[in-house]
Amino acid sequence: MIIAPKDDELTAIGISMAAGCKPCTKYHAAVARKARASDQEIKDALVTPVSVRKKGAEIIVSYALATLGDPKPRANESTLVALGAAFAVNCAER
């Protein structure tokens, strides 16, 4: 199957976003623009994987809470978990 360069780059944007890789996302968005992807196509490629990740996170949180009897973390624990998660998905600002 032959994939057009524009579609290849839009797919690469989605994969980069899902992986949380800032350099890859920036690179593929620029290349997609050069391959004549519209602003809306690029926006969709950026937003769709975020929705998929959010739903996956909701599912795993529900599973974990059910498994653990729905514990309520203390505020400090929540902050540390959020910080760790931000680094894990490569989204902590420097």
PyRosetta script that sets phi, psi and omega in degrees:
from pyrosetta import init, pose_from_sequence

init()
pose = pose_from_sequence("MIIAPKDDELTAIGISMAAGCKPCTKYHAAVARKARASDQEIKDALVTPVSVRKKGAEIIVSYALATLGDPKPRANESTLVALGAAFAVNCAER")
pose.set_psi(1, 133.1)
pose.set_omega(1, 178.8)
pose.set_phi(2, -99.6)
pose.set_psi(2, 129.0)
pose.set_omega(2, 179.6)
pose.set_phi(3, -109.6)
pose.set_psi(3, 131.0)
pose.set_omega(3, 178.9)
pose.set_phi(4, -62.2)
pose.set_psi(4, 146.8)
pose.set_omega(4, -179.6)
pose.set_phi(5, -53.2)
pose.set_psi(5, -41.3)
pose.set_omega(5, 179.7)
pose.set_phi(6, -60.9)
pose.set_psi(6, -47.0)
pose.set_omega(6, -179.7)
pose.set_phi(7, -66.7)
pose.set_psi(7, -35.0)
pose.set_omega(7, 177.3)
pose.set_phi(8, -62.1)
pose.set_psi(8, -44.2)
pose.set_omega(8, -179.5)
pose.set_phi(9, -71.2)
pose.set_psi(9, -36.8)
pose.set_omega(9, 176.6)
pose.set_phi(10, -62.9)
pose.set_psi(10, -39.4)
pose.set_omega(10, 176.1)
pose.set_phi(11, -64.6)
pose.set_psi(11, -41.6)
pose.set_omega(11, 179.2)
pose.set_phi(12, -64.1)
pose.set_psi(12, -35.1)
pose.set_omega(12, 175.4)
pose.set_phi(13, -61.2)
pose.set_psi(13, -47.5)
pose.set_omega(13, 179.8)
pose.set_phi(14, -60.1)
pose.set_psi(14, -42.2)
pose.set_omega(14, 179.0)
pose.set_phi(15, -66.1)
pose.set_psi(15, -42.5)
pose.set_omega(15, 179.3)
pose.set_phi(16, -62.6)
pose.set_psi(16, -42.4)
pose.set_omega(16, 178.4)
pose.set_phi(17, -64.7)
pose.set_psi(17, -44.7)
pose.set_omega(17, -179.6)
pose.set_phi(18, -62.2)
pose.set_psi(18, -34.3)
pose.set_omega(18, 178.9)
pose.set_phi(19, -80.9)
pose.set_psi(19, -13.1)
pose.set_omega(19, -179.4)
pose.set_phi(20, 74.1)
pose.set_psi(20, 29.0)
pose.set_omega(20, -176.9)
pose.set_phi(21, -98.7)
pose.set_psi(21, 105.6)
pose.set_omega(21, -179.1)
pose.set_phi(22, -61.8)
pose.set_psi(22, -48.9)
pose.set_omega(22, -178.3)
pose.set_phi(23, -61.0)
pose.set_psi(23, -39.8)
pose.set_omega(23, 179.8)
pose.set_phi(24, -66.9)
pose.set_psi(24, -42.4)
pose.set_omega(24, 179.8)
pose.set_phi(25, -61.5)
pose.set_psi(25, -46.4)
pose.set_omega(25, 180.0)
pose.set_phi(26, -61.0)
pose.set_psi(26, -45.7)
pose.set_omega(26, -179.3)
pose.set_phi(27, -61.1)
pose.set_psi(27, -51.6)
pose.set_omega(27, -175.3)
pose.set_phi(28, -69.3)
pose.set_psi(28, -30.3)
pose.set_omega(28, 175.5)
pose.set_phi(29, -65.1)
pose.set_psi(29, -41.6)
pose.set_omega(29, 178.6)
pose.set_phi(30, -65.8)
pose.set_psi(30, -42.5)
pose.set_omega(30, -179.7)
pose.set_phi(31, -68.8)
pose.set_psi(31, -36.9)
pose.set_omega(31, 177.4)
pose.set_phi(32, -61.8)
pose.set_psi(32, -40.5)
pose.set_omega(32, 178.0)
pose.set_phi(33, -61.9)
pose.set_psi(33, -42.9)
pose.set_omega(33, 177.7)
pose.set_phi(34, -64.4)
pose.set_psi(34, -28.3)
pose.set_omega(34, 179.0)
pose.set_phi(35, -85.9)
pose.set_psi(35, 12.7)
pose.set_omega(35, 175.0)
pose.set_phi(36, 73.5)
pose.set_psi(36, 28.6)
pose.set_omega(36, 172.4)
pose.set_phi(37, -74.8)
pose.set_psi(37, 139.1)
pose.set_omega(37, 179.2)
pose.set_phi(38, -75.8)
pose.set_psi(38, 163.7)
pose.set_omega(38, 176.5)
pose.set_phi(39, -57.7)
pose.set_psi(39, -40.7)
pose.set_omega(39, -179.4)
pose.set_phi(40, -66.0)
pose.set_psi(40, -39.9)
pose.set_omega(40, 178.0)
pose.set_phi(41, -63.6)
pose.set_psi(41, -41.5)
pose.set_omega(41, 178.7)
pose.set_phi(42, -66.7)
pose.set_psi(42, -43.3)
pose.set_omega(42, 178.2)
pose.set_phi(43, -58.8)
pose.set_psi(43, -45.6)
pose.set_omega(43, 178.7)
pose.set_phi(44, -61.0)
pose.set_psi(44, -39.7)
pose.set_omega(44, 179.4)
pose.set_phi(45, -67.6)
pose.set_psi(45, -27.2)
pose.set_omega(45, 177.6)
pose.set_phi(46, -81.0)
pose.set_psi(46, -38.3)
pose.set_omega(46, -172.4)
pose.set_phi(47, -83.2)
pose.set_psi(47, -39.5)
pose.set_omega(47, -175.3)
pose.set_phi(48, -57.0)
pose.set_psi(48, -48.1)
pose.set_omega(48, -179.6)
pose.set_phi(49, -65.1)
pose.set_psi(49, -27.8)
pose.set_omega(49, 177.4)
pose.set_phi(50, -65.6)
pose.set_psi(50, -41.8)
pose.set_omega(50, 176.9)
pose.set_phi(51, -61.8)
pose.set_psi(51, -41.2)
pose.set_omega(51, 179.3)
pose.set_phi(52, -64.5)
pose.set_psi(52, -44.2)
pose.set_omega(52, 178.7)
pose.set_phi(53, -63.1)
pose.set_psi(53, -41.4)
pose.set_omega(53, 179.9)
pose.set_phi(54, -61.2)
pose.set_psi(54, -44.8)
pose.set_omega(54, -179.2)
pose.set_phi(55, -64.9)
pose.set_psi(55, -41.2)
pose.set_omega(55, 177.4)
pose.set_phi(56, -61.6)
pose.set_psi(56, -40.2)
pose.set_omega(56, 178.3)
pose.set_phi(57, -65.3)
pose.set_psi(57, -41.5)
pose.set_omega(57, 177.6)
pose.set_phi(58, -60.2)
pose.set_psi(58, -42.1)
pose.set_omega(58, -179.2)
pose.set_phi(59, -64.5)
pose.set_psi(59, -46.9)
pose.set_omega(59, -177.1)
pose.set_phi(60, -69.8)
pose.set_psi(60, -33.9)
pose.set_omega(60, 176.4)
pose.set_phi(61, -64.4)
pose.set_psi(61, -45.4)
pose.set_omega(61, 178.1)
pose.set_phi(62, -58.9)
pose.set_psi(62, -43.8)
pose.set_omega(62, 179.2)
pose.set_phi(63, -62.4)
pose.set_psi(63, -48.2)
pose.set_omega(63, -177.9)
pose.set_phi(64, -63.6)
pose.set_psi(64, -43.9)
pose.set_omega(64, -179.9)
pose.set_phi(65, -63.9)
pose.set_psi(65, -40.1)
pose.set_omega(65, 177.8)
pose.set_phi(66, -64.3)
pose.set_psi(66, -41.0)
pose.set_omega(66, 179.8)
pose.set_phi(67, -65.3)
pose.set_psi(67, -36.5)
pose.set_omega(67, -175.8)
pose.set_phi(68, -94.8)
pose.set_psi(68, 3.6)
pose.set_omega(68, 179.6)
pose.set_phi(69, 79.3)
pose.set_psi(69, 24.4)
pose.set_omega(69, 175.5)
pose.set_phi(70, 58.0)
pose.set_psi(70, 56.5)
pose.set_omega(70, 177.5)
pose.set_phi(71, -70.9)
pose.set_psi(71, 151.7)
pose.set_omega(71, 178.0)
pose.set_phi(72, -103.8)
pose.set_psi(72, 111.6)
pose.set_omega(72, -179.5)
pose.set_phi(73, -69.6)
pose.set_psi(73, 149.0)
pose.set_omega(73, 174.0)
pose.set_phi(74, -71.7)
pose.set_psi(74, 159.4)
pose.set_omega(74, -176.0)
pose.set_phi(75, -54.7)
pose.set_psi(75, -45.6)
pose.set_omega(75, -178.4)
pose.set_phi(76, -63.5)
pose.set_psi(76, -40.4)
pose.set_omega(76, 177.8)
pose.set_phi(77, -62.6)
pose.set_psi(77, -41.7)
pose.set_omega(77, 179.7)
pose.set_phi(78, -61.5)
pose.set_psi(78, -41.4)
pose.set_omega(78, -180.0)
pose.set_phi(79, -64.0)
pose.set_psi(79, -44.3)
pose.set_omega(79, 179.2)
pose.set_phi(80, -65.5)
pose.set_psi(80, -40.0)
pose.set_omega(80, 178.2)
pose.set_phi(81, -64.0)
pose.set_psi(81, -44.2)
pose.set_omega(81, 179.5)
pose.set_phi(82, -62.5)
pose.set_psi(82, -41.9)
pose.set_omega(82, 179.0)
pose.set_phi(83, -63.9)
pose.set_psi(83, -44.7)
pose.set_omega(83, 178.4)
pose.set_phi(84, -62.2)
pose.set_psi(84, -41.3)
pose.set_omega(84, 179.3)
pose.set_phi(85, -65.4)
pose.set_psi(85, -39.1)
pose.set_omega(85, 179.7)
pose.set_phi(86, -61.0)
pose.set_psi(86, -43.5)
pose.set_omega(86, 177.7)
pose.set_phi(87, -67.3)
pose.set_psi(87, -37.9)
pose.set_omega(87, -177.6)
pose.set_phi(88, -63.0)
pose.set_psi(88, -34.4)
pose.set_omega(88, -179.7)
pose.set_phi(89, -99.9)
pose.set_psi(89, 13.7)
pose.set_omega(89, 172.7)
pose.set_phi(90, 63.0)
pose.set_psi(90, 37.8)
pose.set_omega(90, -178.4)
pose.set_phi(91, -120.7)
pose.set_psi(91, 14.4)
pose.set_omega(91, 177.0)
pose.set_phi(92, -78.8)
pose.set_psi(92, 131.3)
pose.set_omega(92, 179.2)
pose.set_phi(93, -73.5)
pose.set_psi(93, 145.1)
pose.set_omega(93, 179.2)
pose.set_phi(94, -106.5)
pose.dump_pdb("model.pdb")
